[in-house]
Amino acid sequence: MKKLLFLFLFFPTFLVAQKTTIVKGTVKNNLKQPIDKVSITYGNTGTETDENGNYSIRIPVNTEVTLVFSHISYRTLSEKITVNNRNGIRFSPILTLKTEELKEIVIKDNKKEAQGITKIDINKVKNVVGPNAGVENILMTLPGVNNNNELSTQYNVRGGNFDENLVYVNGIEVYRPFLIRSGQQEGLSFINTNMIQNINFSAGGFQARYGDKLSSVLDITYKKPTETATTIDASFLGGSATFEGQFLNKKLSTITGVRYRDNSLFVNSQQIEVNFRPKFTDVQTHLSYEFSEKFGLNFLGNFSLNNYNYKPLSRRTRFGTVANPLELIVFYNGQEQDNYLTLFGAFSADYKINENFTITTIASRYNTQEEEYFDIAAQYNLGEVDANIGSENFGEVQFSQGIGSQLNHARNDLDALITNFQVRGSINKDQKQWTFGAKYQKEDIRDRIREWEVIDSLGFSIRPPHHAGNNQPYEPFEGEIVPFQNIRKDNEVSINRVSGFVQFDERTFWNDHEIFYNIGVRAHHWSVTGNGIASKNQTIISPRAQFAIKPNWDKDMLFRISGGLYAQPPSYRELRDFNGNINVDVKAQQSIHLVTGMDYSYDMWERPFKLTVEAYYKDLNDVNAYTVDNVRIRYRADNAATAYAYGVDIRLNGEFVPGSESWVSLGYLKTEENINNQGFIARPTDQRIKFGILFQDYVPNLPNLKAYLNLVYNSGLPGGSPAYADVYQFQQRLRDYRRADLGISYVFTDANKRYQTGWLSNFKELTAGLELFNMFDIQNAITNTWVRDVYSKTQFGIPNFMTGRVLNFKIGMKL
């Protein structure tokens, strides 16, 4: 009887033990941190994790069960599990924060896509690796944007030059110094990365509300702080400190940044041995005061100082072919001392008349004071290198083709003051918007040029290129000895401009298809007075339009077309020719733009991706032809050319690695010009092929360790021509530009991983890492140095190579 009672009591338990097993494990997030209070359920059975993220749940044997892991802050995870024995298993899932999913939704902006505007994530800008870390550095990874000079923040867009790009900060156009010749003199970009809130970029076909340039628009918005914080960045290249906060009951918000940069690390990796440390300092502030919900006052100020003290010592460059290698050896004496001081201040007032009508007024002033002083003597030897492998003198110079010297002198001073006043307004109602604006701008430039060059080859002083009766060394020249180049000018130029625009935007529907379109027109009137000579008043009208349709298809696609007449009234740089003369009657360069594009958003590997394709064509007239030497542009100032440009840009971006956006860019471009009806030749910016990759990754078992790879390939640019030479006789190209930069960083703490105790609790963010620039140590050339062989009167183009492999350490923190 007792045995029967025993079996009756324990037999159900025995059956359960035989038919169930235990699943246990630890639930963590992407940072490998345990998560407590995670609910684990199947059917009507459930449990939750403890403070260490551990859980244990009993499930049936030989039965497929769906375990559901849910938490208010994380994405719900469902996992089908079948256990075929009673020994149990361990299953430790990783949950993803819901905030990451929200981020994907926020960046979806059909209006920006319809306008052909690329919206760039500010976090990508902060993390991208490159010699000039910042907005311009990430632009170089986009199709249609090129730059072969890693020391410069300037860029070419779809065949245009540096001067054809518009840059706005909070709706205010910003400028760059006039006299800078090389990227290593340039220093810091105007844009402070730590102060940015939004970044929008258009590579062409942009709206009428933007200004009068031919190529692109970079539209930056600085942020209004919502917290008090200090951000500090430091590396072997310099450092920055940014303070942000709110005061006076949150009516006053301020953000101020101080930056310092030292390019010695890069300069010392170049082929020229030098003794100098280029230093650049920048202070920038943005203040906003909200008087009421309807009225606010803002101030944007900038102070920048570039000190460039340059003492070249020697240079050794080998070039040519394997069968005929050549070597240039140069020894220098002298130095260059340049100073670029820029001051910028702008006040703006926003007044909200009602919910639909807003008016903004802006007054700004920009002043640049530039000094360019140098006396540099160079003695050179151009020789043939022994290429015979069996020779005792293999690799040594065995014959000198050219021996000579040159002396370059300059005492150049420039003072420019640009003042403008503008008013803008917008009227919004339903899905329609009217925007309009007017602007007055006055430019006063005082430019003193004292620049000459003497060239000597084997004892013969080289005459100017167009000097009559010069047949040296075969016949002695008995005339006056004059410099090869000599410019002595004093220019005083005043430019008055009045411009305005009106634009209408609407978002509507055609059946079930979403439609976006805008139409607008710009007008620009200007007059120039140079050295007491007044020009005729000139006016240009620029109509522009954009249209986009988002079909109601299962596939997420958007198609757009834009274009119009774009014009660029001449700046002071465009009025000044090769000899420093001012032509006050230079016309505006004009271009007809046509841009078509498509965006296709889709999921691949259960992750979001987007393919963007754009084709464009530009027909240019009244072109002001120019030459480019490093970042120095010299114009002909005669509107004597016509030109065209066309190409295709393709970009694929998405989460190639889960949680990290990367992209691949490919571009094809062809641009040519016809000067004085001599026939079409490649323009200085004719870079046919562009390929770029921006790739981000992390170690799965150590997600705080992140890697950033930036790869760029550009086909060769035209190599330029010697001073005053006929460009039609010099059409060879530089070698292709290839570069790879790698960055590795470790995130100690950030918004997703905060510490409540310990020394890391003092930081809101803390990262440290290494950057390897030009990791394959590829010799890329930016321009040619031209050396004359006195016997054959041949001009040899010796490539000027850019920076080599450089290792940098950096650390960033937010307090």
ZAMARGU-4260 file (C-alpha; in steps of 0.2 Angstrom, whole numbers, plus 5000, padded with zeros to 4 digits):
<rodrens>
0) 5000/5000/5000 | 5014/5012/5004 | 5023/5008/4988 | 5007/5012/4978 | 5005/5029/4988
5) 5023/5033/4984 | 5021/5030/4965 | 5005/5040/4965 | 5014/5055/4973 | 5030/5055/4963
10) 5025/5048/4946 | 5019/5065/4939 | 5036/5073/4944 | 5045/5059/4936 | 5036/5061/4920
15) 5040/5080/4920 | 5058/5077/4923 | 5058/5064/4909 | 5050/5076/4896 | 5058/5093/4900
20) 5075/5101/4900 | 5083/5118/4905 | 5089/5132/4894 | 5099/5145/4902 | 5111/5159/4898
25) 5116/5177/4899 | 5107/5191/4889 | 5119/5205/4884 | 5119/5221/4873 | 5130/5225/4859
30) 5143/5232/4871 | 5144/5215/4880 | 5135/5222/4895 | 5122/5211/4904 | 5104/5217/4904
35) 5093/5214/4919 | 5073/5213/4918 | 5073/5205/4901 | 5057/5195/4899 | 5059/5177/4892
40) 5043/5168/4887 | 5036/5154/4877 | 5017/5151/4877 | 5011/5154/4895 | 5028/5151/4903
45) 5040/5164/4907 | 5054/5171/4917 | 5066/5186/4917 | 5085/5190/4919 | 5093/5194/4935
50) 5104/5209/4938 | 5119/5200/4930 | 5108/5196/4915 | 5107/5177/4919 | 5091/5167/4916
55) 5085/5149/4917 | 5069/5142/4909 | 5062/5124/4907 | 5056/5119/4890 | 5049/5102/4883
60) 5061/5090/4875 | 5060/5085/4857 | 5048/5100/4854 | 5051/5116/4844 | 5049/5131/4856
65) 5050/5149/4851 | 5058/5159/4865 | 5054/5178/4865 | 5066/5190/4873 | 5059/5207/4876
70) 5064/5223/4885 | 5057/5240/4884 | 5074/5248/4878 | 5079/5234/4866 | 5072/5226/4850
75) 5062/5210/4854 | 5071/5194/4849 | 5062/5178/4844 | 5072/5162/4843 | 5066/5144/4838
80) 5075/5131/4849 | 5073/5112/4849 | 5082/5101/4863 | 5083/5083/4860 | 5090/5077/4877
85) 5088/5081/4895 | 5106/5088/4898 | 5100/5106/4894 | 5109/5119/4883 | 5115/5137/4885
90) 5109/5151/4874 | 5116/5169/4877 | 5108/5181/4864 | 5113/5199/4861 | 5099/5212/4860
95) 5100/5228/4850 | 5095/5245/4857 | 5079/5252/4850 | 5087/5269/4848 | 5098/5262/4834
100) 5082/5258/4825 | 5075/5275/4827 | 5091/5283/4820 | 5087/5274/4804 | 5070/5281/4803
105) 5076/5299/4806 | 5088/5300/4792 | 5075/5296/4779 | 5071/5313/4771 | 5062/5312/4755
110) 5062/5331/4753 | 5081/5332/4754 | 5082/5317/4741 | 5070/5325/4730 | 5081/5341/4730
115) 5096/5331/4725 | 5104/5335/4742 | 5115/5323/4752 | 5113/5324/4770 | 5129/5319/4779
120) 5128/5311/4797 | 5139/5322/4808 | 5145/5306/4817 | 5153/5300/4801 | 5162/5317/4799
125) 5169/5315/4817 | 5175/5297/4814 | 5181/5297/4796 | 5200/5296/4795 | 5211/5308/4784
130) 5224/5321/4785 | 5211/5335/4785 | 5198/5327/4797 | 5182/5336/4795 | 5168/5340/4783
135) 5179/5342/4767 | 5188/5325/4771 | 5171/5316/4770 | 5166/5325/4754 | 5181/5317/4745
140) 5173/5300/4747 | 5158/5306/4738 | 5156/5303/4719 | 5160/5319/4708 | 5170/5327/4722
145) 5189/5326/4719 | 5205/5332/4727 | 5223/5326/4724 | 5230/5337/4738 | 5228/5329/4756
150) 5235/5345/4764 | 5221/5356/4756 | 5203/5357/4761 | 5198/5363/4744 | 5189/5352/4732
155) 5183/5351/4714 | 5166/5346/4710 | 5161/5339/4693 | 5174/5348/4683 | 5173/5364/4693
160) 5188/5372/4702 | 5189/5378/4720 | 5182/5395/4717 | 5166/5388/4710 | 5160/5380/4727
165) 5147/5389/4738 | 5150/5386/4757 | 5137/5392/4770 | 5137/5392/4789 | 5120/5396/4796
170) 5115/5404/4779 | 5130/5415/4779 | 5142/5413/4764 | 5160/5411/4770 | 5176/5414/4761
175) 5194/5408/4760 | 5211/5418/4759 | 5216/5425/4742 | 5235/5423/4741 | 5237/5405/4747
180) 5247/5395/4735 | 5249/5378/4742 | 5239/5366/4753 | 5252/5366/4767 | 5249/5385/4769
185) 5230/5382/4771 | 5229/5375/4788 | 5212/5374/4796 | 5195/5374/4787 | 5183/5387/4792
190) 5171/5374/4798 | 5173/5368/4815 | 5167/5350/4816 | 5163/5350/4834 | 5151/5364/4832
195) 5140/5356/4818 | 5122/5351/4819 | 5117/5348/4801 | 5127/5345/4784 | 5119/5346/4767
200) 5128/5345/4751 | 5123/5347/4733 | 5135/5343/4718 | 5125/5352/4705 | 5108/5357/4699
205) 5104/5366/4716 | 5090/5378/4720 | 5088/5396/4716 | 5089/5401/4735 | 5107/5397/4734
210) 5120/5409/4728 | 5128/5412/4711 | 5142/5399/4708 | 5144/5385/4695 | 5148/5369/4704
215) 5142/5365/4722 | 5134/5370/4738 | 5140/5365/4756 | 5126/5370/4768 | 5132/5369/4786
220) 5121/5373/4802 | 5129/5375/4819 | 5120/5368/4834 | 5111/5377/4848 | 5117/5368/4863
225) 5104/5359/4875 | 5117/5354/4888 | 5133/5360/4896 | 5148/5351/4890 | 5166/5353/4885
230) 5174/5343/4871 | 5193/5341/4870 | 5202/5333/4855 | 5221/5331/4854 | 5234/5322/4843
235) 5251/5324/4836 | 5244/5336/4823 | 5236/5348/4836 | 5221/5349/4846 | 5204/5358/4849
240) 5193/5363/4864 | 5174/5366/4862 | 5163/5373/4876 | 5144/5373/4874 | 5130/5377/4886
245) 5114/5387/4890 | 5112/5401/4902 | 5099/5414/4908 | 5085/5402/4910 | 5090/5393/4894
250) 5087/5409/4883 | 5105/5411/4879 | 5115/5397/4871 | 5133/5397/4866 | 5146/5386/4858
255) 5164/5391/4856 | 5178/5382/4849 | 5197/5384/4849 | 5208/5375/4837 | 5227/5373/4834
260) 5235/5363/4821 | 5254/5359/4817 | 5257/5351/4800 | 5275/5347/4804 | 5271/5328/4804
265) 5265/5329/4786 | 5278/5341/4780 | 5293/5331/4786 | 5286/5316/4776 | 5288/5325/4759
270) 5303/5324/4747 | 5309/5342/4751 | 5320/5343/4767 | 5314/5358/4776 | 5316/5367/4793
275) 5299/5374/4798 | 5283/5371/4808 | 5268/5378/4800 | 5256/5383/4814 | 5237/5388/4812
280) 5226/5395/4826 | 5207/5397/4825 | 5194/5404/4837 | 5175/5403/4833 | 5159/5406/4842
285) 5141/5405/4839 | 5128/5414/4851 | 5109/5413/4851 | 5098/5423/4862 | 5079/5419/4862
290) 5070/5435/4867 | 5053/5427/4864 | 5045/5412/4855 | 5044/5424/4840 | 5061/5434/4840
295) 5079/5428/4842 | 5096/5436/4839 | 5112/5426/4834 | 5130/5430/4832 | 5143/5420/4822
300) 5162/5425/4824 | 5178/5419/4818 | 5197/5423/4821 | 5210/5414/4811 | 5229/5416/4810
305) 5240/5406/4799 | 5259/5408/4802 | 5269/5400/4788 | 5288/5401/4790 | 5297/5390/4777
310) 5315/5386/4775 | 5319/5373/4761 | 5336/5365/4762 | 5337/5352/4749 | 5327/5341/4737
315) 5330/5324/4728 | 5317/5318/4716 | 5319/5303/4704 | 5307/5302/4689 | 5306/5296/4671
320) 5306/5278/4665 | 5314/5262/4669 | 5325/5263/4653 | 5328/5282/4655 | 5328/5287/4674
325) 5332/5305/4678 | 5336/5313/4695 | 5334/5331/4700 | 5344/5337/4715 | 5341/5355/4722
330) 5350/5364/4736 | 5341/5379/4743 | 5345/5395/4752 | 5333/5408/4759 | 5316/5407/4767
335) 5297/5411/4765 | 5287/5420/4778 | 5268/5421/4776 | 5255/5427/4787 | 5236/5426/4784
340) 5225/5434/4797 | 5206/5433/4794 | 5192/5441/4804 | 5173/5437/4802 | 5158/5442/4811
345) 5139/5441/4807 | 5123/5446/4816 | 5107/5438/4811 | 5089/5441/4818 | 5075/5428/4816
350) 5057/5435/4817 | 5042/5424/4817 | 5028/5435/4811 | 5015/5420/4813 | 5016/5401/4812
355) 5018/5402/4793 | 5028/5417/4790 | 5047/5420/4795 | 5059/5434/4791 | 5078/5433/4794
360) 5090/5448/4792 | 5109/5446/4792 | 5123/5458/4792 | 5141/5452/4791 | 5159/5457/4788
365) 5174/5448/4782 | 5192/5454/4783 | 5208/5446/4777 | 5225/5453/4779 | 5238/5443/4770
370) 5257/5444/4768 | 5267/5434/4756 | 5286/5437/4758 | 5300/5426/4751 | 5317/5425/4744
375) 5322/5408/4739 | 5338/5404/4729 | 5339/5386/4721 | 5354/5378/4713 | 5349/5362/4703
380) 5357/5348/4694 | 5346/5337/4681 | 5355/5321/4678 | 5354/5305/4669 | 5354/5290/4681
385) 5364/5274/4677 | 5351/5261/4673 | 5364/5247/4669 | 5361/5234/4683 | 5379/5227/4680
390) 5387/5243/4681 | 5398/5248/4696 | 5389/5265/4696 | 5371/5258/4695 | 5359/5270/4702
395) 5371/5285/4702 | 5370/5301/4691 | 5382/5299/4677 | 5378/5314/4665 | 5371/5331/4669
400) 5358/5337/4656 | 5354/5353/4665 | 5363/5363/4678 | 5357/5380/4684 | 5349/5391/4697
405) 5334/5402/4700 | 5330/5416/4712 | 5312/5419/4717 | 5307/5435/4726 | 5290/5442/4732
410) 5284/5456/4744 | 5265/5454/4741 | 5252/5461/4752 | 5233/5460/4751 | 5219/5468/4762
415) 5201/5463/4757 | 5185/5469/4766 | 5169/5461/4761 | 5153/5468/4769 | 5135/5462/4766
420) 5117/5465/4771 | 5103/5453/4767 | 5085/5448/4771 | 5077/5432/4768 | 5059/5426/4771
425) 5048/5410/4770 | 5030/5408/4769 | 5023/5390/4773 | 5006/5384/4771 | 5000/5366/4769
430) 5013/5358/4758 | 5018/5374/4749 | 5032/5386/4752 | 5037/5403/4746 | 5055/5408/4749
435) 5063/5425/4744 | 5078/5436/4748 | 5088/5451/4743 | 5107/5455/4747 | 5118/5469/4745
440) 5137/5466/4745 | 5152/5478/4744 | 5170/5472/4741 | 5185/5483/4744 | 5202/5475/4739
445) 5219/5483/4740 | 5233/5472/4732 | 5251/5476/4731 | 5261/5464/4720 | 5280/5464/4720
450) 5286/5447/4712 | 5300/5443/4701 | 5310/5427/4696 | 5327/5426/4688 | 5333/5409/4680
455) 5351/5405/4675 | 5356/5390/4666 | 5374/5386/4663 | 5379/5404/4666 | 5365/5410/4654
460) 5352/5421/4660 | 5335/5415/4653 | 5325/5429/4645 | 5307/5431/4647 | 5298/5417/4636
465) 5292/5430/4623 | 5307/5440/4623 | 5313/5444/4605 | 5329/5439/4597 | 5334/5426/4611
470) 5344/5411/4604 | 5355/5406/4618 | 5366/5397/4621 | 5370/5396/4602 | 5371/5415/4599
475) 5376/5427/4613 | 5363/5439/4618 | 5370/5457/4621 | 5354/5465/4627 | 5348/5471/4644
480) 5347/5457/4657 | 5330/5456/4663 | 5320/5444/4675 | 5312/5429/4667 | 5296/5435/4676
485) 5293/5452/4684 | 5276/5459/4691 | 5275/5476/4700 | 5256/5481/4702 | 5246/5491/4714
490) 5228/5487/4713 | 5213/5495/4721 | 5197/5487/4717 | 5179/5490/4723 | 5164/5479/4718
495) 5146/5482/4722 | 5133/5469/4721 | 5114/5467/4722 | 5106/5450/4721 | 5090/5442/4725
500) 5079/5427/4722 | 5061/5420/4723 | 5057/5402/4724 | 5041/5391/4725 | 5041/5373/4733
505) 5027/5361/4733 | 5024/5343/4739 | 5008/5336/4732 | 5001/5319/4725 | 4997/5313/4707
510) 4985/5299/4710 | 4995/5289/4723 | 5012/5295/4718 | 5021/5308/4728 | 5027/5324/4719
515) 5040/5336/4724 | 5045/5352/4713 | 5052/5369/4715 | 5054/5383/4703 | 5064/5399/4705
520) 5074/5413/4698 | 5089/5423/4704 | 5095/5440/4698 | 5113/5447/4701 | 5118/5465/4696
525) 5136/5471/4699 | 5148/5485/4695 | 5167/5485/4696 | 5179/5500/4699 | 5198/5495/4697
530) 5212/5507/4698 | 5201/5521/4694 | 5193/5513/4679 | 5174/5509/4680 | 5166/5495/4671
535) 5149/5494/4663 | 5135/5488/4675 | 5131/5470/4672 | 5116/5459/4676 | 5112/5441/4675
540) 5096/5431/4677 | 5097/5413/4683 | 5081/5403/4681 | 5081/5386/4690 | 5069/5371/4693
545) 5068/5354/4701 | 5056/5340/4699 | 5055/5323/4708 | 5042/5309/4709 | 5041/5295/4722
550) 5030/5281/4713 | 5018/5271/4724 | 5027/5255/4720 | 5032/5241/4731 | 5050/5246/4729
555) 5056/5262/4737 | 5062/5272/4723 | 5063/5291/4719 | 5067/5299/4702 | 5072/5317/4700
560) 5077/5330/4687 | 5084/5347/4689 | 5093/5361/4680 | 5093/5379/4674 | 5105/5393/4670
565) 5119/5395/4682 | 5131/5410/4682 | 5146/5416/4692 | 5149/5434/4692 | 5168/5437/4694
570) 5177/5439/4710 | 5193/5449/4712 | 5203/5433/4708 | 5194/5431/4692 | 5197/5449/4687
575) 5216/5448/4689 | 5226/5440/4675 | 5243/5431/4675 | 5252/5448/4675 | 5242/5456/4689
580) 5232/5467/4678 | 5214/5470/4682 | 5201/5468/4668 | 5185/5477/4675 | 5174/5471/4661
585) 5176/5452/4664 | 5159/5444/4662 | 5150/5431/4672 | 5154/5413/4667 | 5138/5405/4663
590) 5133/5386/4662 | 5117/5377/4658 | 5115/5362/4670 | 5105/5347/4667 | 5105/5333/4681
595) 5095/5317/4682 | 5095/5305/4696 | 5087/5290/4705 | 5087/5284/4723 | 5083/5266/4727
600) 5081/5261/4745 | 5080/5242/4749 | 5085/5229/4762 | 5099/5217/4759 | 5105/5204/4772
605) 5090/5211/4782 | 5099/5228/4783 | 5095/5245/4775 | 5104/5250/4759 | 5102/5264/4746
610) 5109/5266/4728 | 5110/5283/4721 | 5114/5286/4703 | 5115/5304/4694 | 5120/5309/4677
615) 5124/5327/4672 | 5129/5338/4658 | 5135/5356/4659 | 5137/5368/4644 | 5148/5383/4648
620) 5151/5399/4639 | 5161/5415/4643 | 5173/5404/4652 | 5187/5412/4661 | 5201/5400/4658
625) 5214/5396/4671 | 5229/5386/4677 | 5231/5377/4694 | 5247/5376/4703 | 5244/5366/4719
630) 5229/5377/4726 | 5234/5393/4717 | 5222/5397/4703 | 5228/5410/4690 | 5215/5416/4678
635) 5216/5423/4660 | 5203/5436/4664 | 5196/5437/4646 | 5181/5426/4644 | 5189/5419/4629
640) 5184/5400/4631 | 5169/5389/4630 | 5168/5372/4639 | 5158/5357/4643 | 5157/5344/4656
645) 5147/5328/4658 | 5148/5312/4668 | 5139/5299/4679 | 5140/5297/4698 | 5135/5281/4708
650) 5135/5278/4726 | 5130/5263/4736 | 5128/5265/4755 | 5121/5254/4769 | 5126/5243/4783
655) 5139/5231/4775 | 5143/5228/4794 | 5127/5227/4805 | 5125/5244/4814 | 5139/5253/4804
660) 5135/5263/4788 | 5148/5262/4774 | 5148/5267/4756 | 5156/5264/4739 | 5157/5278/4726
665) 5161/5278/4708 | 5161/5293/4696 | 5166/5296/4678 | 5169/5314/4672 | 5175/5322/4655
670) 5177/5341/4654 | 5186/5351/4640 | 5188/5369/4635 | 5191/5378/4619 | 5202/5394/4621
675) 5201/5406/4607 | 5194/5393/4595 | 5210/5383/4595 | 5201/5367/4598 | 5195/5357/4614
680) 5208/5352/4626 | 5207/5344/4644 | 5203/5357/4658 | 5214/5357/4673 | 5201/5348/4683
685) 5198/5334/4670 | 5199/5319/4681 | 5191/5305/4672 | 5188/5291/4685 | 5184/5293/4704
690) 5183/5278/4715 | 5181/5279/4734 | 5177/5268/4749 | 5172/5273/4766 | 5171/5257/4777
695) 5167/5256/4795 | 5169/5240/4806 | 5171/5234/4823 | 5177/5218/4832 | 5162/5207/4836
700) 5169/5201/4852 | 5175/5218/4857 | 5163/5230/4849 | 5171/5245/4857 | 5186/5243/4846
705) 5181/5251/4829 | 5190/5253/4813 | 5188/5266/4799 | 5195/5263/4781 | 5196/5277/4768
710) 5201/5272/4751 | 5202/5284/4736 | 5208/5281/4718 | 5208/5296/4706 | 5214/5295/4688
715) 5228/5307/4683 | 5225/5326/4681 | 5233/5336/4667 | 5250/5341/4673 | 5249/5359/4670
720) 5262/5370/4660 | 5277/5381/4664 | 5273/5399/4667 | 5267/5409/4652 | 5268/5394/4641
725) 5255/5389/4628 | 5244/5376/4637 | 5240/5367/4621 | 5258/5361/4620 | 5258/5354/4638
730) 5244/5341/4639 | 5252/5326/4648 | 5244/5320/4664 | 5251/5317/4681 | 5251/5299/4688
735) 5235/5292/4695 | 5231/5297/4713 | 5229/5282/4725 | 5228/5283/4744 | 5222/5273/4759
740) 5220/5279/4777 | 5216/5268/4791 | 5210/5273/4809 | 5208/5262/4824 | 5199/5268/4840
745) 5193/5261/4856 | 5178/5268/4864 | 5180/5269/4883 | 5163/5277/4886 | 5149/5286/4876
750) 5130/5288/4876 | 5128/5269/4875 | 5140/5265/4889 | 5140/5276/4904 | 5149/5273/4921
755) 5141/5278/4937 | 5157/5275/4948 | 5176/5275/4944 | 5187/5287/4935 | 5177/5284/4919
760) 5162/5292/4927 | 5169/5309/4924 | 5167/5307/4905 | 5152/5308/4894 | 5163/5302/4880
765) 5181/5295/4879 | 5190/5288/4864 | 5208/5285/4859 | 5215/5278/4843 | 5229/5277/4830
770) 5228/5284/4812 | 5239/5278/4798 | 5239/5290/4784 | 5244/5284/4766 | 5246/5266/4774
775) 5254/5260/4758 | 5266/5275/4756 | 5261/5279/4738 | 5270/5294/4730 | 5256/5305/4724
780) 5260/5320/4713 | 5250/5336/4714 | 5259/5347/4701 | 5275/5348/4691 | 5291/5358/4694
785) 5297/5364/4677 | 5316/5363/4674 | 5324/5369/4658 | 5337/5359/4648 | 5348/5373/4640
790) 5354/5362/4626 | 5338/5355/4619 | 5327/5370/4626 | 5316/5356/4633 | 5305/5359/4648
795) 5305/5344/4660 | 5291/5342/4672 | 5297/5335/4688 | 5282/5329/4699 | 5280/5337/4716
800) 5275/5322/4727 | 5264/5324/4742 | 5265/5316/4759 | 5271/5299/4763 | 5266/5286/4777
805) 5262/5295/4793 | 5257/5288/4810 | 5246/5299/4821 | 5239/5296/4839 | 5223/5305/4844
810) 5212/5306/4860 | 5195/5313/4862 | 5184/5317/4877 | 5168/5325/4882 | 5166/5331/4900
</rodrens>
